[in-house]
Amino acid sequence: MQKKGKATSFDIAHLAGVSQSTVSRALRGSPLVSEETRLRIEEAASQLKYKVDKNASNLRTRHSGTLALLLFEDPTADDSHINPFFLSMLGSITRACAQRGYDLLVSFQQLSHDWHADYADTRKADGILLLGYGDYLAYRDKLEKLVAQGTHCVRWGAVLPDQPDVSIGCDNFRGGQDITTHLLAQGCRRIAFLGDASSHYPEFFDRYRGYADVLEKSGLAVDPALQVNGESTEQSGYTALETLLARAAKFDAIFAASDLIAIGAMRALADHGLSIPGDVAVAGFDDIPMASFVNPQLTTVRQDTRQAGEALVDNLLRLIRDEPAQSGMLPVKLVVRKSSLRGH
C-alpha cells in the first residue's frame, strides 16, 4: 500500500524493484540504464504521480566546477570548532580538488537548518563532501533526504550495510584489533576502552568491536566496567578517566577511541599521580599531529588522510559523471610510541 505524502525516488525504487541510484540515473536519462529498466521506472513513477524536482535536476546537469565540503562543528578547546583530524583531511581534499580542476567551497553543516535542501536549490556546487556527523542515527535522516533528492554526496565515515549514501572510511575494526594486540603484547591484561561503544557512533563502535574481538580470542573477559562513553574531545577523555577511577575498577592500559580522548585521559592520569606507561599504558586512534608532541609520545592508529581525500573526491566526481561509485574502507597503520611501551 502506498504510504501517505509525496512520493520519493525510494518509493519508485521499491515499486520498480531496482536501487534508488538506478532510479536517479534513469530519471535524468543516463545511458547506464537499459531501456527496459528505464521504462519500468517511468511506469512506477507515473503510478506514484512522482514529479521530477527541477531544482535538484539542475544541480546534477548544470556543472559549476565547484565541490562543497561541509564540516561538522565539533566542540574544541579553540575557536576553530574543527576536529584536528579533519584539518589534515581538509588539506588533502583541497589538493585533490585542485589537481582535478575543481574549486572547493568549505562551510560548516548547519544541523539546525535544512542545509541539504539549501545546497541543492541554490546550485552552489556539483556535489557535496561531508566530514563528521555526530550521532549517526540522528544524522541518517539528513543523508536519506540528500540521496532522495538526487544530490551527489560522499561522506567520510563508517561503511555500514544499510547506509543510504556512499561513504569512505578506514578499517576501524582492524585498528581496534591492532591496538589491543599490541597492548596485550606489552603484558597488559586489564585494558579499558574510552569512547562511545554503540551504533550512534559506528566508527568508535567498530574500534570497540575490534578490541573486544582480540580480548575474547585471547581468553580474556570483556568487562563492562572498563568501558566509559565519551566524545572526541580532550575534556571528554579527562572526564571518562575520572569516571573509570571512581568505579575503582583495576586497569593497566587505556585504549581511547581517538587521540583527543587519549590526551585528555593522560592529563587525568598525571593529575592522579599515575605514570605512563609505568602504571598505565595508553593508546589512541587517528595520529593527529599533537600525538607525537605530548609527553610521552602517544601510540596510535594512523589513518591515511592523503589517500582518504583523494578517494572522497574521486568517488564524488564519479557520481557527478554518472559513473558507478561505491563505499570503501582504507587500511590503517599501528604507530607505536612511548606511551604504551612497558619495557619488556
ABEGO torsion letter per residue (X at the ends): XBBBEBBBAAAAAAAAGBBAAAAAAAAAGBAABBAAAAAAAAAAAAAAGBBBBAAAAAAAABBAGBBBBBBBBBBBABAAGBBAAAAAAAAAAAAAAAAAGBBBBBBBBBAABBAAAAAAAAGABABBBBBEAEBAAAAAAAAAAAAAAGBBBBBBEBBBAABABBBBBBBAAAAAAAAAAAAAAAGBABBBBBEBBBAABAAAAAAAAAAAAAAAAAGBBBBAAABBBBBBBAAAAAAAAAAAAAAGBBBABBBBABAAAAAAAAAAAAAAGBBOAAABBBBBBGGBAAAAABOBBBBBBBBBAAAAAAAAAAAAAAAAAGBBBBBBBBBBBBBBBAAABAGX
